[in-house]
Amino acid sequence: MENISIVNGNPMSQVGGKLNSIALDYMAYPLIGSKNSNLIEKTFNKLWTLTSNRFSHQYAFEAQINQKTVGMITCYPVSEMKKLAWPTFKKLISIRNWALISHSLMNFRELWSIASLNEGREDEYHIGTLATLPESRGYGIGSKLIAFAEEQAKLSKYNKCSLTVKKENIQAFKLYERMGYQIVDSIEKYPYNMYRMVKHI
C-alpha cells in the first residue's frame, strides 16, 4: 500500500497505548499488574504521553493512512533501551501505586523474567514494540515500519538491528524471517519462550 506515511510518535495520539498493549500481549500483565484490558490500555496510554520510558511516544513512530494511525513501532539503541529500564519501572509505580507493588511481590519470578530478558547487545539498534490495528493487517504496514526502523538504525550509525519474538507467534516470526532477520539466540525464562533475531543492515 503506497499511501502509508510514517511520522514521529505524537503524545496526543489516541491509539499509542493500545498499540503498545497489543504488541506486549500477555507480557503486559506482569508489567501493569492487572489482567484488565481497559486498565492495561489506560496505563500504556499514560506511559505513551510521558517521556523517558520504553513505551513513550518519544521513541515511537506511527504508520498512518489518510492521517489515521494504523500501526506503531518503538526503536532505540540497546544502550539507550537499557538506561530506560529503571525510569520505566518508576513511572509504572507512580501510575499504578500499591497495586503494582503488591502484584510484583506476589509474582516476583515473572517480573524478574521480564527484567532480565537481555533482549539486545550494545552494538545493536533494537525494535522494542511493533503492532498494527487488527483491521489494518495484511497491507504491509508492519514491513514498512520495520524498514523505517532499520533506516533509523543506519542514521544512528548502527549496522545491526535486533528484536525478540515469542516462539508461538509464527506469523510475526515469518515476517521477520522474510525481512532478513535470523535467530541468534533462544530466550527461555519462565513463562516466556522467545527468539532473539538480528539483521545486518
VENDA-V117411 format. One record per residue. N is the residue number from 0. PSI is psi in degrees with one decimal (999 if undefined). OMEGA is omega as a letter, one per 20 degrees, with the letter a starting at -180 (NA if undefined). D_CENTER is the distance of its C-alpha to the mean C-alpha in Angstrom with 1 decimal. Layout:
BEGIN
N PSI OMEGA D_CENTER
N PSI OMEGA D_CENTER
END
This chain:
BEGIN
0 120.6 a 23.3
1 -20.3 a 24.6
2 23.8 r 24.0
3 125.4 r 20.2
4 150.4 a 19.6
5 126.2 a 16.6
6 161.9 r 16.8
7 146.7 r 15.3
8 134.6 a 13.2
9 122.8 a 15.9
10 -21.0 a 16.1
11 -0.6 a 18.5
12 137.1 a 16.3
13 -10.6 a 17.0
14 3.8 a 14.0
15 -47.7 r 11.0
16 -40.1 r 10.8
17 -43.0 a 11.6
18 -37.4 r 9.0
19 -39.4 r 6.2
20 -35.1 r 8.8
21 -44.2 a 9.3
22 -42.5 a 5.9
23 -30.0 a 6.6
24 -131.1 a 10.2
25 -11.9 r 12.7
26 -12.7 r 10.6
27 -30.3 a 10.5
28 -52.7 r 14.3
29 -27.6 r 15.0
30 -42.3 a 12.7
31 -26.8 r 14.5
32 27.7 r 17.7
33 151.0 r 18.5
34 4.5 r 18.4
35 112.7 a 19.5
36 -35.5 r 17.1
37 -41.3 r 18.5
38 -39.8 r 18.1
39 -48.5 a 14.4
40 -40.3 r 13.8
41 -41.3 a 16.3
42 -43.7 r 14.6
43 -33.1 r 11.2
44 -40.3 r 13.5
45 -45.6 r 15.3
46 -37.1 r 12.4
47 -41.1 a 11.6
48 -25.2 a 15.3
49 168.9 r 15.5
50 175.1 r 15.0
51 48.0 r 14.3
52 159.9 a 11.3
53 -19.5 a 7.7
54 21.6 a 6.9
55 150.9 r 10.0
56 -24.3 a 11.3
57 -31.3 a 12.7
58 17.5 a 9.9
59 156.9 r 9.1
60 139.6 a 11.3
61 137.4 r 12.6
62 129.3 a 14.6
63 146.0 r 17.8
64 121.2 a 21.0
65 42.6 r 24.0
66 14.3 r 22.1
67 126.0 a 20.1
68 126.2 a 16.3
69 -7.8 a 15.3
70 168.7 a 11.8
71 146.5 r 8.9
72 139.9 r 6.8
73 139.2 a 5.6
74 150.6 a 7.7
75 160.4 r 10.4
76 144.9 r 13.2
77 -37.3 r 12.8
78 -39.7 r 15.6
79 -42.0 a 14.0
80 -42.8 a 10.8
81 -36.1 r 13.5
82 -23.2 a 15.4
83 -9.5 a 12.8
84 -54.1 a 12.9
85 -45.3 r 16.2
86 -35.9 r 15.9
87 -45.7 a 12.8
88 -40.5 r 15.0
89 -40.5 r 18.0
90 -37.4 r 16.5
91 -42.5 r 15.6
92 -40.8 a 19.2
93 -30.1 r 20.7
94 -43.9 a 19.2
95 -14.2 r 19.9
96 -137.8 a 22.9
97 -24.6 r 25.0
98 -42.0 r 23.3
99 -40.4 r 20.2
100 -45.5 r 22.6
101 -45.9 r 24.8
102 -42.7 a 22.1
103 -39.8 r 20.8
104 -36.3 a 24.4
105 -19.7 a 25.0
106 45.1 a 21.9
107 -39.1 a 21.6
108 -43.6 a 21.2
109 -41.9 r 18.0
110 -40.6 r 16.5
111 -35.5 r 17.8
112 -44.3 r 16.3
113 -44.1 a 12.7
114 -25.2 a 14.0
115 26.5 a 15.7
116 -27.3 a 13.4
117 60.8 a 14.2
118 -27.5 a 11.3
119 172.7 r 12.9
120 160.4 a 16.3
121 -24.7 a 17.8
122 18.6 a 18.8
123 153.6 r 15.5
124 131.2 a 13.0
125 136.3 r 9.4
126 111.5 a 6.7
127 -54.1 r 3.6
128 149.2 r 1.7
129 129.7 r 5.4
130 151.5 r 8.0
131 153.5 r 11.7
132 141.2 a 14.3
133 -39.6 a 16.4
134 -6.7 a 19.5
135 10.7 a 18.1
136 152.8 r 17.3
137 5.4 a 19.6
138 9.5 r 20.1
139 15.5 a 18.2
140 -44.6 r 15.5
141 -44.0 r 12.6
142 -41.3 a 15.0
143 -38.8 r 15.8
144 -41.1 r 12.3
145 -45.0 r 11.9
146 -37.8 r 15.5
147 -43.2 r 14.8
148 -37.9 r 12.2
149 -36.1 r 14.9
150 -37.5 r 17.4
151 -38.2 r 15.7
152 -45.4 r 15.8
153 -41.5 r 19.4
154 -29.4 r 20.2
155 9.8 r 19.0
156 32.7 r 21.3
157 143.2 r 19.0
158 10.7 r 20.2
159 136.2 r 17.5
160 135.5 a 13.9
161 163.0 r 11.9
162 167.1 r 9.1
163 150.3 r 9.4
164 136.5 r 10.4
165 136.2 a 12.3
166 -30.4 a 15.9
167 -8.6 a 16.9
168 74.1 a 14.5
169 -40.4 a 17.3
170 -46.2 r 16.5
171 -42.0 r 13.1
172 -44.7 a 14.9
173 -36.7 r 17.8
174 -48.7 a 15.9
175 -39.9 r 14.5
176 -42.0 r 18.0
177 -31.9 a 19.7
178 6.8 r 17.9
179 6.8 r 19.2
180 140.3 a 16.7
181 145.8 r 18.6
182 126.8 r 18.2
183 -13.5 a 19.1
184 158.0 r 18.6
185 126.9 a 18.2
186 118.6 r 16.5
187 96.5 r 18.5
188 112.4 a 18.1
189 131.2 j 19.4
190 24.9 a 18.2
191 132.4 r 15.3
192 113.5 a 16.3
193 156.9 r 14.0
194 140.5 r 14.7
195 124.6 a 13.7
196 145.1 a 14.3
197 145.4 r 15.6
198 133.2 r 17.3
199 127.3 a 20.1
200 999 NA 20.1
END
